Amino acid sequence: MSALHIYNTYTRQNERFEPLHKHHVGMYVCGPTVYGPPHLGHVRGPVVFDVLRRYLEFQGYKVRHVRNITDVGHLVGDGDEGEDKLSKQARLEQVEPMEVAQTYTVAYNEMSRQMNVLPPGIEPRASGHIIEQIEMIQSIVDAGLAYESNGSVYFDVLAYAQNHEYGKLSGRILEDLMAGAGNESRELEGQDEKRNPNDFALWKKAMPEHIMQWASPWGKGYPGWHIECSAMSRKYLGDVFDIHGGGMDLLFPHHESEIAQSSACTGHNPARYWVHHNMITINGQKMAKSLNNGIRVDELFSGNHPLLERSYSPMTLRFFILQAHYRGTLDFSNEALQASEKGLQRLTNAAEQVLKLPISENTEYIVSDIIKSCQRSMNDDINTPQVIAHLFEAARVCNSAADGKLKLDRANVDALNNLFNTWLYGILGIQAEEKHHGAALDGVMEMLLTMRAEAKAAKNYGLSDEIRNKLTALGFNIKDGKDGSSWNL
């Protein structure tokens, strides 16, 4: 069986995964900036890295999973411009910034819980690690790669680039960045605190009215957005760790800045594997406030949004995400969600009926071949769409065996059961959702199926077909077998 291979954004290659420390994996994933409720764009990352973590643990690794909470320092403009996102929202809601942070941290974690995302082992907050960030900034200043200007501290990109490959992760070329910033630099000549426009803030001087500020060697201020991840990943995972994850939208400037900061401070790229997932679009368009096409997760689960035809369950959303490869774009639409819902129902129905399958002395199918295929697909850069295709093959085998078209012995029935438990429920993290029909509906359905069976026995096929057709139109799936009829929604 092949080993796990992951696409490393830094090297642009599919690389064999070999952890720094045997049997242990350190994984840092960029978490949310908690200034608003979680929306559709927030869901892909947690699911992707949850599956990666589950698979690593399935392979026997002990995973230390760190996911930060950004509750200070992320400005409205990524170019060190504008107001802090938390401060701005606090002013709008007329509450303390930490009230905003707490409200939306709870909302984000509740969304993750509903989608069966395992909580991180460590969830550090940027505001709780100001000391570590100040110490790291001071180290970069001492190395001659940052400078103080009017109470703020900026990373000196040109000085760093003399001995390091700035832009390698994102594919940006420094000369092009400098050329693109030329007009801006002329406009701001004599006014800008930076030595050149590509320098980024490590520490920002706080104006007296700024809500969140801390004492530092450079005066009262607050950290830049990028330094928090460098400081916290180093604190909990060391100077060098295995996997750094996040969305492709963070490649530049955030992750490029992280590499520069950590390299300036420790001499090392902090992560051995940089893993990035792609974005979710809506009906072929990028989510944007100007297009009014953003959907909050709670709206998706309730169906209360103009773009939604109805509500969708957390597991439908999780399955929808995993049906696309994590590095490809994923386009949201009602049709795509409904197709995912039906596909997931097929798999869970098959998983539920495995232990009811008839047992034969002989077998006409070797289930272990599907299990090997699942593992090969996961080892090929976490190819969840292929894993799901193999699970649909298992569902077909299960249905054929239930219909008496295929013979399975006890060993292969047990293997089918293990396949669904391990891959569908374990590694892909699909959770069996509650059936809300209750005992009353069970009784009504039993009565209707008995009436239908009696009608068939009396050769009243018109009534028998009418009962089945009306139930089907209402969303019930009726399955006839040699031991009678069964149903599911």
N, C-alpha and C positions, 0 to 999 in steps of 0.2 A: 504494500500500500504506500502511495506517495506521501510525502510530508506536506505540511501546510505551507502554502506559498501566498504571500500578500503583495499587492502592488504598492511599492514605495514611491510616493510622490517626489521625494527628494532626488532619487536616482532615476526615476521614470522607468523602473523595471519591476517585473514580477519576481520577488525574491523569496527564497526559502526562509521560513521563520525559525530563527535560533535565538532563544532568549539569552540575555546577558548572564543570568544566574540559573543554573539547572533547576528545573521544576518550579521556578517562580517567574511571574510576568508582572512588570510594572506598566500600567496603562493610564495615561492622563488624557481626559477628554474635555474640551472646552464646553462649559455649561452655559446657561442662559444669563443675559443681562435682565435682571428682574424688575423691569419698570412697567410691565403691562401683562395682561393675561396671555397664557400660551396659545399660539395660533398654529395653523397647519404647517407652517415652515419650521416649527419647533419639534415635530414628531419624528422626522426621519433619523436624525442623529442618534437619539436615545435608543431606538429600535435596532439600528445597524450595529452599534457598539455593544448593545446587550447580547445580540446573537454571537458576535465575535467573542465576547467574554464567556458566554455559555459553552461555546465550542472549545475554547482553550481549557476551561474547567473539565469538560467531557474528556479531553485528552490527558487529564491528570495534572494540569498546572494549577498552582495556587496563585490567583490573580489579585493584585492590589490595584483596585480601580479607583482613581481619584477624578472627581468631576467638580469643577469650581462653580461658585456663584459670584457673578460680577455685580456688586452692589455699590461700587464707587469707581470713578475714573473713566467710564466710557462716555465720551462726549458725543453730542448729536452729530458732529462732523468727524469722520475718522482722521482728518488732517489736523488734529489738535485745535479744532475750532468749535465754537458754540458752547452751550451749557451742558453740564453733566446730566445724563438722561434721568438718573434718579432724582436729582435736585429739581429738574424741570417738572417731572411728574408730581413730586411732593408739593410743589408750588401750585400746580393745577388742582390737586385734590385737597390742598390746604391741610396737609398732615406732615408728620416728620418723615424724612427720607427712609429711615429704618422701618417705619410702618409700611411704606410702599414695598420695600424689599421683602419684608416678612410676608405680606399678603400674597405677592406673586411668586415667592419661593414655595409657599404652601400650595398654591395653585399648580405650579409646574410639577411638584412632586406628586400631587394627587393625579394629575394627568398621566405621569409615568406609572403610577400604581395601577391605574385603570387599564393601561396598555401592557401590564405585566412585565414592566421593565424592572430588573433587579436594582435595588438602590445601590449607589456607589459605596465602597468601603469607607471612603473619606470624602466629605463634601465641604471643603474650606471656603470661607467667604473672603473676598478681597479686603473688606474693611477690618477683618480680624487679623490681617497679616501685614499691617502697615510697617511694623518694625523690620520684618524680613525684607520688604521692598526697599526701605530706606538703606538698609545695609548693602543690598545688592547694587543699588544706584551708586553708593559711595565707592564700592569696589570698581565699578566701571569708570567713575571719575578718576580714581587713583591710577587706573590703567591708561589714562590719557585718551579715552574714547568717548568721553562725555564732558560737557562744560556747563557752567552755571551762567545764566543770563537774566538779570533783573528778577531774581528770586525763583526762576524756573530752571530746570535742568534738561538739556537736550542731548540725545545720542548723536555723536559726530559720525555720520555715515561715510564721509570721504576718508576720514582717518582710519575707520574700520576697514574700508574697501582696499586699502593699501596692502593688507595681508590676508584678507578673507574674501570669499566669493559672495558678495552681497547680491541677492536676487536669484540665487540658484534654485531655491524651492519654488518660487512663483514664476520663474522664467523671465523675470524682468531684467533688463540690461541697464546698468547704472547710467551709462552715457545717454541712453534714451530718456531715462527719468530726468536727468539734468537738463536735457534739451527741452523736454516738455514743461519743465518748471521755469524756463527762462523768462517768459513774459511775466509770470507771477512775480519772480524775484525782482524784475525791474520796477514793477508797480509798487512793490513793498520796500524798495531800497531805502535804508535809513529808518524804517519803521519796524521791520520784523526783528524779533529777538534772535532768530536762528541764523547760524552762519551760512546755511544754504537750505532751500525749501524742503529738501528730502530728509533733513534731520527730524527726528520725532521725539515727543516729550516723554521723559522718564518721570518728571515731577513738575507740576504746574503751580505757580504762585496763585494763591487764593485772594480774590478781592474781599474786602470786609463783609460784603453782603452774601458771599458764598456760604451755603449752609454747612457743607461738610468740609472740614479742614483740620489738619494735624500739624504739630510742631516738627520741624526738621532742621538739619544743619544749614539749609538754604532759606529758612523762614517758614511761615505758615503756608500750607498748601495741601495738595492731594496728589496721589500717584497717577501716572498715565495709565491708559488701558492695558498696554502690552506687558508692562513689568509684572503685573500680578501673577500671570501664568508662569513666567520664568521663575519667580520667587517661590510660588507654592509647589510647583512640580519638583523643584530642587529640594525643598524642605521635606517632602513626603516620599520622593522616589529617588533622590540623589542627583549628582551632577549629570549622569547619563542613565537613561532608562529605556525600556523597550519600545513602547508604542505611544505616539501622540496622535490623537484623533480630533476631527472637527469637520465642519462643512467647507466646501470649496470656496465659499465666499470669504473665508478667513485666511486664505493663502497669502493675500497681500491686503493691508499691511501687517495684520496681526501676527501670523505665524512667521513671516519673514523677519519681523522685529524680534520675536522670541528667540529665534536662532542667533541673531546678531547680539542680543543682550547676553544670552547664556554663554556664547562663544567668547565674548569680551570679558566675561567674569570668570569663567572656568577653563577656557581654552577648548571647549567641546561643543559640538552640536548636541543639544540635550536628548534628542530621541534618535534611536537607531532605525525606526520605521515610522514614516509620516503617512497616515492613512486618512483620506478625505472622501466624504460622500458628496454626491451631487444634490442639486436643489429640486424642490417640488414646484411645478408650474400648475396653473389652473386654466383648463381649456386652452392650453397652448400659450398662455401668457404668464409672464413673471408676476408674482404677487406684489402689488404696490398700492399705497394709499390713494394715489392719483387715479388708479383704475377701479377703486372701490371693490376689489375682488378678494380681499383678505377674509379668511374664515377662522374664527376662534374654535378651539377644540371643543369647548362646551356647546357651541352652536352645532358642530358636526354631530355630536352625540344626541342632541335634542332635535335636530332638524330645523331649528329656528334661524334660517338665513335665506335670503332671496335666491341664492345660487343653488340651494339644496332642494331636491324633490321630496326628500324625507330624511329621517334620522338614520345614522349608521352606528353600529356597535364598535367599541374599542378593538375587539378582535378582528372585525372586518377591516378596520383601518390598518392594524398591524400586518395582516395578511396581504393587503394591497401593497404596502411598502415593500414587503419581502418578495413580491412577485416580479420586481424589477431589480437588476443588479445595482448595487449601491453606488457604483461610479457613473451610472447612466442617469439622465434626467427622468423624472417621474411626473407624468401629467395627470392631474386630478380631474375627474369628471364624474357626474352621477352614474353614467353608463359603466365606467371602470369600477366604481365602488360596488355597483350591483352585480357585476360579473364576479368580483372578488368574493362577495357575499355568497353567491351560489357555489363557487368553487370550494370555498371553505366548508360550506355545509356538506358537500359531497365527501370531503375528507373526514370530517368529524362523524358523519353517519357511518362511514366505513369503519372507522376506529371503534365505534360503539358496538358494531355487530360482529367484530372479529371473534369474540369468545362464544358466540352463538353459532358459529359455522359448523357444518357437519364434518366429522372426522372420518377419513378414509384410511384403509390399510396402506395404500400406496399414495404417491404424490405425482402430479403432473407439472409442478412448478417449483423452482428453487428460490425461495424468498431471500436467501442470503445474498444473491446477486444484486438485488435492489439495495440492500444495506451497503454493499461495497460501492455501488454507484453513488449513493448519497455522500459517502465519505470522500470519494474522488472529487465530487463537485464542490464540497466545502473546502477541500484542500486547494482547489483552483481559485484562489482569491475570493473565498466566501461567496460562491455562486449559488445563492438561495433560489433563484428561478429554476435552475436545474434540479436542485433538491426537491422542490415542489413538484416538478414534472415526474420525478421518480416516485413521489408519494401518490400522485394520481395513478401511476402504473400499479402501485400496491392496492389502491382503492378498486381498480378494475379487476385485479385478481380476487379481491375480497368479494366483490359483487358476483363474479362468475362462479365462485365457490358457493355462495349463498343460493344462487339459482340452479345449482347442481350441474353446471356446465364444466366445472373444473374440480379435480380431486386434490385435496390437501391432507397430509397426515398430521399428526399431533405436533411434530417438531416444526413444521412449516407454519401451522396456525400460531404456535407460540412465537415464532420468529416474526410473523406479521404483527402480532400484538406488541412485541418489543420494538419493532420498527416505528409504529405510530407513537408509542410512549416516549421513545428516545428522541426521535427526530421532529415529529409534529409538536408534541407537548413540551419536550425537554429543550432541545437545541433551538428550534424556531420560536419557542416560547408561547405557542398558542395555548390559551386557557379555555377549558370547557366552560362555555357560558351557560348561565342558569336558563332552564326552560321555564317560562313564566306561565305556562298554560294551567298548571295546578290540577288537583284531583278532580274537580268538577268537569273540566274539559276532557280529561282522560275518560271519565265515565260516559260522557256524551259520545265521544268518538267510539268507544267500545260498543255502545248501543247502535250507532249508525253502521258500523262494520258488521255487526250481527244481523241487522236488517238487510244489508246488502248480500251477505252470505245466504240468508234465507231466500231472498229474491232469486239469486242464481240457482239455488237448489230447486226452486219451483219453476225454473226456466223462464222467469220473468226478467229477461235480459235488459229490457228497456228501463225498468226501475233500477236495476243494478248499475247500469251505465250512467243513469241520471245522477245517482248518489255520488258515484266516483267523479263525474265531471264537475258537479257543483263544488265538491270538496277541493278538487284541483284548482278551480277558479279562485277559491278563497285562500290558496297558498299551502294546501296540504298535499303531501306526497304520499300516495297510497301504493303499497308494494304487495303484490300477491305472491304467496309461496305455497309450498305443498302442505305446510302446517297452518294455513290461514293467512289473513291479511294483517299487515302492520302499517304504521303511519309515522310521519314526522312532519314538522313545519319546514 
